[in-house]
Amino acid sequence: MATESGDNKLKLYSYWRSSCAFRVRIALNLKGIKYEYKAVDLLKGEHSHPDFLKLNPVGFVPVLVDGDFVISDSLAIIMYLDDKFTQCPLLPPDLHKRTINFQVTHIVSSSIQPLQNMSVLNYIGEKVSPDEKLPWAQRVIRTGFTAIEKLLKGHTGRYATGDEIFLADLFLAPQLYNATRYNVDMVMFCTLLHLFPLFGQDWYGGIEVSELYYSVIILPLLFHSFRFWWSGFWMSEISPYLVSPHISLLGSRLILVTYKPFATC
Ligand SMILES: N[C@@H](CCC(=O)N[C@@H](CS)C(=O)NCC(=O)O)C(=O)O
Protein backbone atom coordinates (compact mmCIF):
# COMPACT_ATOMS: atom_id res chain seq x y z
CA MET A 1 0.00 0.00 0.00
CA ALA A 2 1.32 3.40 -0.94
CA THR A 3 1.77 5.30 2.25
CA GLU A 4 4.03 8.21 1.56
CA SER A 5 4.74 10.57 -1.23
CA GLY A 6 8.37 10.00 -2.23
CA ASP A 7 10.73 10.79 0.61
CA ASN A 8 8.54 13.56 1.89
CA LYS A 9 5.83 12.59 4.27
CA LEU A 10 2.63 14.53 3.65
CA LYS A 11 2.04 17.36 6.09
CA LEU A 12 -1.48 18.18 7.23
CA TYR A 13 -2.12 21.54 8.86
CA SER A 14 -5.16 20.94 10.98
CA TYR A 15 -7.09 22.00 14.05
CA TRP A 16 -8.56 19.12 16.06
CA ARG A 17 -12.06 20.54 16.10
CA SER A 18 -12.16 21.71 12.49
CA SER A 19 -14.78 19.72 10.62
CA CYS A 20 -13.02 20.50 7.31
CA ALA A 21 -9.74 19.07 8.59
CA PHE A 22 -11.65 16.13 10.11
CA ARG A 23 -12.84 15.19 6.55
CA VAL A 24 -9.24 15.02 5.36
CA ARG A 25 -8.08 13.06 8.39
CA ILE A 26 -10.77 10.46 7.67
CA ALA A 27 -9.59 10.18 4.04
CA LEU A 28 -5.95 9.82 5.08
CA ASN A 29 -6.78 7.19 7.66
CA LEU A 30 -9.13 5.22 5.40
CA LYS A 31 -6.46 5.04 2.76
CA GLY A 32 -3.76 4.22 5.28
CA ILE A 33 -1.63 7.19 4.29
CA LYS A 34 0.97 8.31 6.80
CA TYR A 35 1.25 12.02 7.38
CA GLU A 36 2.80 14.52 9.69
CA TYR A 37 0.27 16.41 11.79
CA LYS A 38 0.86 20.15 12.08
CA ALA A 39 -1.44 21.68 14.67
CA VAL A 40 -2.85 25.12 13.97
CA ASP A 41 -4.73 26.47 16.97
CA LEU A 42 -7.66 28.47 15.63
CA LEU A 43 -8.58 29.71 19.09
CA LYS A 44 -5.11 31.24 19.46
CA GLY A 45 -5.42 32.80 15.99
CA GLU A 46 -2.52 30.78 14.58
CA HIS A 47 -4.35 30.62 11.23
CA SER A 48 -3.77 34.37 10.86
CA HIS A 49 -0.01 34.09 11.39
CA PRO A 50 1.99 35.32 8.36
CA ASP A 51 3.72 31.92 8.04
CA PHE A 52 0.39 30.14 7.80
CA LEU A 53 -1.04 32.75 5.43
CA LYS A 54 1.84 31.96 3.07
CA LEU A 55 0.38 28.46 2.82
CA ASN A 56 -3.25 29.51 2.66
CA PRO A 57 -3.90 33.22 2.11
CA VAL A 58 -7.57 32.69 3.05
CA GLY A 59 -6.42 31.67 6.54
CA PHE A 60 -8.37 28.44 6.87
CA VAL A 61 -7.42 24.90 7.80
CA PRO A 62 -6.89 22.29 6.44
CA VAL A 63 -3.83 22.64 4.27
CA LEU A 64 -2.01 19.64 2.83
CA VAL A 65 1.60 19.92 1.76
CA ASP A 66 2.98 17.25 -0.53
CA GLY A 67 6.63 18.10 -1.22
CA ASP A 68 6.40 21.59 -2.60
CA PHE A 69 2.79 21.24 -3.67
CA VAL A 70 0.34 23.01 -1.38
CA ILE A 71 -3.43 22.35 -1.41
CA SER A 72 -5.76 24.37 0.75
CA ASP A 73 -9.32 23.14 0.56
CA SER A 74 -10.67 19.92 2.03
CA LEU A 75 -12.51 18.80 -1.12
CA ALA A 76 -9.53 19.56 -3.35
CA ILE A 77 -7.24 17.76 -0.90
CA ILE A 78 -9.49 14.70 -0.72
CA MET A 79 -9.83 14.50 -4.52
CA TYR A 80 -6.04 14.83 -4.85
CA LEU A 81 -5.53 12.01 -2.35
CA ASP A 82 -8.14 9.88 -4.08
CA ASP A 83 -6.39 10.24 -7.43
CA LYS A 84 -2.93 9.74 -6.04
CA PHE A 85 -3.63 6.90 -3.60
CA THR A 86 -6.14 4.67 -5.33
CA GLN A 87 -6.85 2.22 -2.48
CA CYS A 88 -10.36 2.64 -0.95
CA PRO A 89 -11.75 4.83 -3.75
CA LEU A 90 -13.93 7.60 -2.41
CA LEU A 91 -16.23 7.95 -5.42
CA PRO A 92 -18.56 5.13 -6.48
CA PRO A 93 -18.47 4.03 -10.14
CA ASP A 94 -22.27 4.33 -10.42
CA LEU A 95 -23.13 7.71 -11.95
CA HIS A 96 -26.22 8.36 -9.81
CA LYS A 97 -24.50 7.37 -6.57
CA ARG A 98 -21.51 9.49 -7.47
CA THR A 99 -23.75 12.49 -8.13
CA ILE A 100 -25.55 12.04 -4.82
CA ASN A 101 -22.15 11.98 -3.14
CA PHE A 102 -21.27 15.29 -4.79
CA GLN A 103 -24.59 16.84 -3.80
CA VAL A 104 -24.21 15.88 -0.13
CA THR A 105 -20.63 17.08 -0.19
CA HIS A 106 -21.61 20.45 -1.59
CA ILE A 107 -24.56 20.93 0.73
CA VAL A 108 -22.21 20.41 3.68
CA SER A 109 -19.28 22.36 2.27
CA SER A 110 -21.20 25.26 0.68
CA SER A 111 -24.56 25.54 2.40
CA ILE A 112 -23.82 24.51 5.97
CA GLN A 113 -20.22 24.68 7.19
CA PRO A 114 -19.22 28.10 5.78
CA LEU A 115 -22.31 29.68 7.37
CA GLN A 116 -21.44 28.35 10.81
CA ASN A 117 -17.69 28.80 10.54
CA MET A 118 -15.89 30.25 13.55
CA SER A 119 -15.26 33.64 11.90
CA VAL A 120 -18.91 33.96 10.84
CA LEU A 121 -20.20 33.10 14.32
CA ASN A 122 -17.74 35.55 15.88
CA TYR A 123 -18.92 38.23 13.48
CA ILE A 124 -22.57 37.57 14.36
CA GLY A 125 -21.62 37.65 18.04
CA GLU A 126 -19.95 41.05 17.63
CA LYS A 127 -22.29 42.76 15.18
CA VAL A 128 -25.63 41.29 16.19
CA SER A 129 -25.51 39.66 19.61
CA PRO A 130 -23.68 36.76 21.27
CA ASP A 131 -27.12 35.23 21.86
CA GLU A 132 -27.71 34.94 18.12
CA LYS A 133 -24.67 32.73 17.43
CA LEU A 134 -26.15 29.42 18.54
CA PRO A 135 -29.64 29.81 16.97
CA TRP A 136 -27.98 30.82 13.69
CA ALA A 137 -25.67 27.80 13.66
CA GLN A 138 -28.56 25.50 14.56
CA ARG A 139 -30.71 26.99 11.82
CA VAL A 140 -28.18 26.50 9.02
CA ILE A 141 -27.40 22.97 10.14
CA ARG A 142 -31.11 22.09 10.33
CA THR A 143 -31.79 23.50 6.85
CA GLY A 144 -28.91 21.58 5.32
CA PHE A 145 -29.72 18.35 7.13
CA THR A 146 -33.36 18.58 5.99
CA ALA A 147 -32.16 18.68 2.38
CA ILE A 148 -29.69 15.84 2.92
CA GLU A 149 -32.34 13.65 4.60
CA LYS A 150 -34.52 13.97 1.50
CA LEU A 151 -31.63 13.35 -0.83
CA LEU A 152 -30.45 10.20 0.91
CA LYS A 153 -33.84 8.52 1.31
CA GLY A 154 -33.76 5.18 -0.45
CA HIS A 155 -30.02 5.33 -1.17
CA THR A 156 -28.48 4.49 2.17
CA GLY A 157 -26.99 1.21 3.28
CA ARG A 158 -24.57 0.89 6.13
CA TYR A 159 -23.26 4.22 4.93
CA ALA A 160 -24.73 7.26 3.19
CA THR A 161 -24.91 5.83 -0.33
CA GLY A 162 -24.60 2.10 0.18
CA ASP A 163 -22.47 -0.35 2.09
CA GLU A 164 -19.17 1.32 1.40
CA ILE A 165 -17.73 4.55 2.71
CA PHE A 166 -17.69 7.28 0.08
CA LEU A 167 -17.15 11.00 -0.12
CA ALA A 168 -20.54 11.90 1.37
CA ASP A 169 -19.68 10.04 4.59
CA LEU A 170 -16.45 11.99 4.95
CA PHE A 171 -18.41 15.22 4.88
CA LEU A 172 -21.36 14.04 6.93
CA ALA A 173 -19.60 12.57 9.97
CA PRO A 174 -17.77 15.83 10.89
CA GLN A 175 -20.90 17.87 10.26
CA LEU A 176 -22.81 15.62 12.65
CA TYR A 177 -20.08 16.23 15.16
CA ASN A 178 -20.66 19.96 14.67
CA ALA A 179 -24.37 19.43 15.19
CA THR A 180 -23.61 17.89 18.60
CA ARG A 181 -21.42 20.87 19.45
CA TYR A 182 -24.25 23.24 18.60
CA ASN A 183 -26.82 21.09 20.31
CA VAL A 184 -29.03 20.66 17.25
CA ASP A 185 -32.15 18.62 17.96
CA MET A 186 -31.71 15.61 15.69
CA VAL A 187 -34.99 13.77 16.23
CA MET A 188 -36.21 14.80 12.76
CA PHE A 189 -33.16 13.40 11.01
CA CYS A 190 -33.79 9.68 11.20
CA THR A 191 -31.64 8.73 8.21
CA LEU A 192 -28.65 10.61 9.50
CA LEU A 193 -29.09 9.17 12.97
CA HIS A 194 -29.33 5.63 11.63
CA LEU A 195 -26.13 6.21 9.69
CA PHE A 196 -24.26 7.75 12.58
CA PRO A 197 -25.85 6.28 15.71
CA LEU A 198 -22.89 7.31 17.84
CA PHE A 199 -23.73 10.95 17.32
CA GLY A 200 -27.35 10.26 18.16
CA GLN A 201 -26.95 8.57 21.50
CA ASP A 202 -27.97 11.57 23.50
CA TRP A 203 -30.70 12.57 21.12
CA TYR A 204 -32.88 9.63 20.38
CA GLY A 205 -33.26 7.64 23.47
CA GLY A 206 -29.82 6.16 23.34
CA ILE A 207 -29.61 5.51 27.05
CA GLU A 208 -26.12 4.34 27.65
CA VAL A 209 -26.09 0.97 29.38
CA SER A 210 -23.45 2.21 31.76
CA GLU A 211 -25.67 5.10 32.80
CA LEU A 212 -28.63 2.83 33.36
CA TYR A 213 -26.45 0.45 35.29
CA TYR A 214 -25.20 3.34 37.32
CA SER A 215 -28.62 4.70 38.13
CA VAL A 216 -30.50 1.45 38.60
CA ILE A 217 -27.91 -0.74 40.27
CA ILE A 218 -24.96 1.19 41.59
CA LEU A 219 -26.84 4.03 43.22
CA PRO A 220 -29.27 1.80 45.15
CA LEU A 221 -26.32 -0.37 46.19
CA LEU A 222 -24.45 2.67 47.38
CA PHE A 223 -27.55 3.87 49.12
CA HIS A 224 -28.05 0.59 50.97
CA SER A 225 -24.42 0.34 52.02
CA PHE A 226 -24.66 3.91 53.16
CA ARG A 227 -27.79 3.05 55.13
CA PHE A 228 -26.01 0.21 56.88
CA TRP A 229 -23.08 2.38 57.64
CA TRP A 230 -25.26 5.26 58.72
CA SER A 231 -27.54 3.21 60.97
CA GLY A 232 -24.57 1.33 62.42
CA PHE A 233 -22.79 4.53 63.11
CA TRP A 234 -25.68 6.52 64.49
CA MET A 235 -27.63 3.53 65.80
CA SER A 236 -30.66 5.14 64.30
CA GLU A 237 -33.27 3.88 61.85
CA ILE A 238 -34.60 7.30 60.98
CA SER A 239 -31.53 9.14 59.81
CA PRO A 240 -30.98 7.15 56.55
CA TYR A 241 -34.45 8.14 55.36
CA LEU A 242 -33.39 11.74 55.56
CA VAL A 243 -30.92 11.15 52.76
CA SER A 244 -32.81 8.48 50.81
CA PRO A 245 -35.15 10.71 48.78
CA HIS A 246 -32.17 12.70 47.71
CA ILE A 247 -30.27 9.71 46.46
CA SER A 248 -33.27 8.06 44.76
CA LEU A 249 -34.05 11.37 43.12
CA LEU A 250 -30.53 11.52 41.79
CA GLY A 251 -30.96 7.99 40.41
CA SER A 252 -34.21 8.69 38.60
CA ARG A 253 -32.96 12.02 37.30
CA LEU A 254 -30.10 10.30 35.57
CA ILE A 255 -32.61 8.17 33.67
CA LEU A 256 -35.01 10.96 32.86
CA VAL A 257 -32.38 13.36 31.68
CA THR A 258 -30.73 10.93 29.30
CA TYR A 259 -33.86 9.22 27.99
CA LYS A 260 -35.56 10.76 24.99
CA PRO A 261 -37.71 8.42 22.89
CA PHE A 262 -36.94 8.01 19.22
CA ALA A 263 -40.51 9.03 18.53
CA THR A 264 -40.48 10.54 15.08
CA CYS A 265 -38.63 7.80 13.20
N1 LIG B 1 -13.68 25.34 1.94
C1 LIG B 1 -12.70 25.17 2.94
C2 LIG B 1 -13.19 25.78 4.25
C3 LIG B 1 -12.14 25.73 5.33
C4 LIG B 1 -12.67 26.28 6.66
O1 LIG B 1 -13.66 26.98 6.72
N2 LIG B 1 -11.96 25.94 7.75
C5 LIG B 1 -12.39 26.38 9.05
C6 LIG B 1 -12.32 25.25 10.04
S1 LIG B 1 -13.49 23.99 9.64
C7 LIG B 1 -11.46 27.48 9.51
O2 LIG B 1 -10.26 27.41 9.32
N3 LIG B 1 -12.03 28.50 10.17
C8 LIG B 1 -11.29 29.59 10.68
C9 LIG B 1 -12.13 30.82 10.78
O3 LIG B 1 -13.35 30.76 10.61
O4 LIG B 1 -11.53 31.86 11.04
C10 LIG B 1 -12.38 23.68 3.12
O5 LIG B 1 -13.27 22.86 2.88
O6 LIG B 1 -11.25 23.34 3.47
The ligand as a Gaussian input file, in Angstrom:
#p B3LYP/6-31G(d) Opt

LIG

0 1
 N      -13.685000      25.339000       1.941000
 C      -12.696000      25.175000       2.944000
 C      -13.195000      25.779000       4.250000
 C      -12.144000      25.727000       5.329000
 C      -12.669000      26.279000       6.657000
 O      -13.664000      26.984000       6.719000
 N      -11.959000      25.941000       7.751000
 C      -12.387000      26.384000       9.048000
 C      -12.323000      25.251000      10.038000
 S      -13.486000      23.993000       9.641000
 C      -11.457000      27.477000       9.515000
 O      -10.261000      27.409000       9.321000
 N      -12.025000      28.498000      10.174000
 C      -11.286000      29.594000      10.676000
 C      -12.131000      30.820000      10.775000
 O      -13.347000      30.758000      10.607000
 O      -11.525000      31.861000      11.038000
 C      -12.381000      23.680000       3.117000
 O      -13.274000      22.863000       2.876000
 O      -11.254000      23.340000       3.469000

